[in-house]
Structures are given as C-alpha cells and as structure tokens.
C-alpha cells in the first residue's frame, strides 16, 4: 500500500506542461540565419556537476527534484519552487569533466539492481566522455554532427585547457534552431518517422520496460494492445496489428526509481503517459512541430487510418530549412554586387575602346615600317641562315662536351661522398682503437699490479693471525715464569731491564694492530684497483655506481691532497639511494675518471695561475673561513630521475667554460690543454660510452665564474640485451 500511495502521489503532483507562447509569428524576419547559428546559443552554462566521491543517492536526488516533492510528517514546505529536472550529471575534477551519468545509466542500474548503498558516482559513471572544444570557427552544426556521429544525447563543451564551459543537448539545439518552415507542401511525417518502434503490452512491468530500453538502446517504449482482426476485413484472413494506448520514456523510469518503488510490481498501465498525441503519416512536418509545441511533448505517435501503430516522430527528426526572408536578402546583395561589377566593366570597356583606336593608328604606322623592314629582313635572313648552320654545328659539339663534363662531375661527387664517409669511419675507428689500446693497457697494468700486490699482502694478512696467537702464547709463558719465579737470576733480571719487557709487551700488541690495519688498507686499495679496471667484467652486469665512484676517487686520491702551496681539493658527496644498474662497470668508471680528472686539471690550472687567489680576494671571503666554497671543491650528487634513469652530477667551483669551447667539448681530438698533455679523446669517448653504448645522456652546463657541471644519466635497465664490448 505504501508503494501505491507513493506512485499515486507522484502522478498527482507531476507538473503540468506550460502554455505555448504564440505572440510571435513563425518566420519572423529577425530570426538568425540557420547556416550561421552560433554555438553559444545551444550551450547550457550551468550544467549539473558533482564530484567523483558523491554518493549515488545524492546524485539521484539532484537529477530528480520530484523525489523531495512529497513532504514528510512535520516538514514545512519550501517557499521556492523545485529545481528543473536534469537528464544528466557531469562528474568533474579540477573543473574538468572526467565522466557522465545520464538517465539511460539510471535505467541500466534499475535493470541489474546495481544501485546499492555505499556506491559513489565514480563507480557507475561513463568515463572519458566525448567533449567539444569551443572555438570561433565552430558553429552549432559541429555539435549536431558530433552528437550524430557518436550516437549520444549530451555533449560537454570545454575550453582549450579542457575546463568545463557547459553542455549541449539535443533539446537545447532544437530550441536554438527554432524551425521557421518545415517544408509544408513537400515533406510529411512518413518521411522522417522511426518505423522500428519498441512496444510492450500494458500488463508488462516497469522493470520490463527498463530492460527493453537498455537492450534496444531506445529512449521510449510504446504501450500497445493487441487486436487480432482488422475491423473492415471480416472476410479477409486474420491480420494482427497493434493499437498504441500510452508511452513510457526514460525520464519516467528515472522518476519512479527516485521514489524508491519496486518497478517489478508496477504495471505499465499505471506509469504510461496517456492519452497519446497522435498524427497520421500524411500530416505535414509543420503540423507535427506545432502539435509538439502545443502539447509540450518531444514525441508524437504515427498511427494509420484505423489507429494501428506505424512509427514515432521525435523533435530531432524534424528537419530545418533556411528563412525565406534571409534568402531574399542574400539575392538582393548578389544583385547589387552584379550591378556594381557591370558598372566597372562598362568603364573598363570605354577605356579599351580608346586604347583600340590608338593601337589602330600605331598599327598602320607599323605596317608601313614593316614593309620597309621586310626587304631588309629577307636579305639579312640569308646571311643568318649561313651563320645559324655554323652555330648549330658548334652547339652540337659543345653539348657533347658538356655531357662528358657532367658525367665526370657526377662521378667525382660520388667519389667525394664515399671519401668523406670513409674518412669519418676512419676517425671513429681511430678513436675506438686508441681508446681500446689505452684501456686494454691500463686494465692489464692495473690487474697485474693488483695481482702482484695481492699475493704478498694475502700472505702477510693470513700469517698475522697466527703470529698474534703465537706472541700471545709466549707472553702467557713469560707471565707464568714471572709468577713462579718472581726472583730470577741476575743475568735474566738485567736482560729484562735492558729490554724494558713491560713496554715491549704493551707495544707489541699495538704493532700487530698497526700491521693488520696496514694490510687491510693495502687490500682495500687492491680491491679498488680491480673494481676500477673491471678486467674480469667486460659484459653488462649489475653494478653499484657508488662503488665505482669510490674506486675512482681512491685512485685519484693523490691528486686531491695538499702539497707545498697547493691547497687540498675538497670532495662533497651527496649520494642518493640508488639501485644497482645494468651496465658495463669498466666503461662507466672510465667516464668517471675522465670527468673527475678534467675537473681536477681545471682547478689545478686555476690555482697555479693565481686566478683562484684573485677570485677569492675579489669575492672577499671571511678570514679563517672553513666554508667549502673558499676551497677548491668538487661536488658529486646521485639520484634516481623519473624512475628509469640514474643521474650522476659532477660539478666544480672553478672559473667555468666559455660558450664557444663548451659547444666543442664532445668533438673528437678537441682539447684546450697544452701539447703533450691529453689527447682530446676523453670527453668524446665518454659521450660515446654513455650515449651510444648505454643509451643514456651526457650534458655539460657551465657559466663563467660559477663553475661547471657534467650531468650523466644512465638507464637502470640496459637497452642492449647482448654484452657490450669494453673500449
């Protein structure tokens, strides 16, 4: 009973359609031309929008203001009228549409009973809706084409930054393009009606109607009753046909769903809109349009002469034509343009007549001169024929010579290109050979030295533990002698006094500790040399970048220390949390060696030339300052960039590199060092190893007076599956 009361209260409280205004006649002269209708007229600037986390129940309440029209006990009626019904809701985030929820979606939820408590609009919305960008070149027909192309009824409009401006619906387009004349004498309802109409009997439930709408993707279902025999064909065979008695639209299903009614228990006869507004297939489209306006409906049912269902005509089916007054205005403008053009042509014709008379006089004079010249030409022609024959023969010879020269030039050009390509390949090969030989010799030398040092160090390191154990046992034996023979003979007492046995026992343990620390230091140096050379790891493997940096710094440690008047070079390490990367460790260590070596060379040169002292004096650093900026400093930073690359940034606080030199840093054999110091291949090979061998990036950023920074970026996962040869 509660469900029946809700349904009856909804049907009684449904608002009546407003009256149609007929003060303005159709086809008024001030109506805008159909072919230039602007897009703004069809845009609803205040669409219904919600956030993704909005509950479905709240969205349904916003779309169906009729839901709150039934007052609860003790509730006071609102003074303001209920808001207008909305056929869709836009889901926005940062004022950008990310989804849409329409009446058809509500019908779908009704059929599958998916509208459960706790769901949000983001769980059921249609994501990534079709949108239209507003621009000056677009008109209303762009929106019509988009709606028809994608078979949709709602089109959000966004600006260039994809921010929501409004929404366009088929109803808004129809209101913006009010038809003036619908081809009264040429088109009828049978030309545009939809013949494939989905119908259902009046005993069907509202849930069955919703399932039909979802299955056939239609916005309405016509309620019919079956008749088994034509009224005027009693003798003819029985012919089945359908008599329409009502219609149910998506909007009706949405409103009943908003009332939280059980749609499976509501028959179609209770929810259908009746009586129907019908037309015949021979009625004109203009009369159909007037009937829609008069009854405030969007659909008319087309019936036959005996009331049988033939089709449906909707608002979107009505074509629109141009205004006759506008066409007459265009014709007048064209006629005025033709008259102006004819006047201009008449003036031009008069000028041409005058010019023709002058040319006739000149032609007569020329004819006389022509007769005089004709004789001279004939005489001259005979002479020219002879000269022409000689020239023709000469031209043939020259053409043959030019053809031969052209072929030779083409051949020489091809040879020059081949030679240039060969020279380039030779330069690359030479660079690779030099570097290969250099690194091969360096790796063999370092590996040999490490091996030769490692053997005696391991011997010493391995015997230190035994020596320490033996000495401890001897000292324990001496203590036992001292305990059991506290008064040794005089000769032993003198020898113990001379040896300072107590100091010897104390210092002997310190000596063993120092020897163990020294051997451990030598082993660490040998390990760093092996890690730097990577003589046993020429293929791509997982490498610790920080380990390679530490090995390189250990080898360059002697150049970082202070000596004489040369201050020490400060190293600042700002290491990030890096994973192990797939690369060739020897090649990456070589890149570190080249860049760090160049940084040390630049700082050494500035210190030796006195430029460092002058620059610090100009900047006036505080006295006795211990800040790293007052000392020659090299900073090493490591971090993960973008999740796929590891970045190593090596910078110094030297004088920087001029722009004209920085552009040539990675060119082969380019160097600013004096003859005999450097080959000009270090940075070129480093660029080759980082960019071409490992698929990374190597950049140099420098500014005069503010130092230089080299940025190395290496992919965490190698782009080469096969092993990379060591160069």
Secondary structure, 3 states (H helix, E strand, C coil): CHHHHHHHHHHHHCCCCCCCCCCCCCCCCCCCCHHHCECHHHCECCCCEECCCCEHHHHHHHHCHHHHCCCCCCCCCCCCCCCCCCCEEEEEECCEEEEEEEHHHHHHHHHHCCCCCCCEHHHHCEECCCEEECCCCCEHHHHHHHHHHHCCCEEEEECCCCCEEEEEEHHHHHHHCCCCCCCCCCCEHHHHCECCCCEEECCCEHHHHHHHHHHHCCCEEEEEEEECCCCCCCCCCCCCEEEEEEEEEHHHHHHHHHCCCCHHHCEHHHHCECCCCEEECCCEHHHHHHHHHHHCCCEEEEECCCCEEEEEEEHHHCCCCCCHHHHHHHHHHHHHHHHHHHHHHHHHHHHHHHHHHHHHHHHHHHHHHHHHHHHHHHHHHHHHHHHHHHHHHHHHHHHHHHHHHHHHHHHHHHHHHHHHHHHHHHHHHHHHHHHHHHHHHHHHHHHHHHHHHHHHHHHHHHHHHHHHHHHHHHHHHHHHHHHHCCCCCHHHHHHHHHHCHHHHHHHHHHHHHHHHHHHHHHHHHHHHHHHHHCCCCCCCEEECHHHHHHHHHHHCHHHHCCECCECCCEEEEECCCCCCEEECHHHHHHHHHHHHHHHHHHHHHHHHCCHHHHHHHHHCCCCCCCCHHHCCEEEEEEEEECCCEEEEEEEECCCCCCHHHHCCCCCCCCCCCCCCCCCCCHHHHHHHHHHHHCCCEEEEEECCCCCEEEEEEEECCCCCCCCCCCC
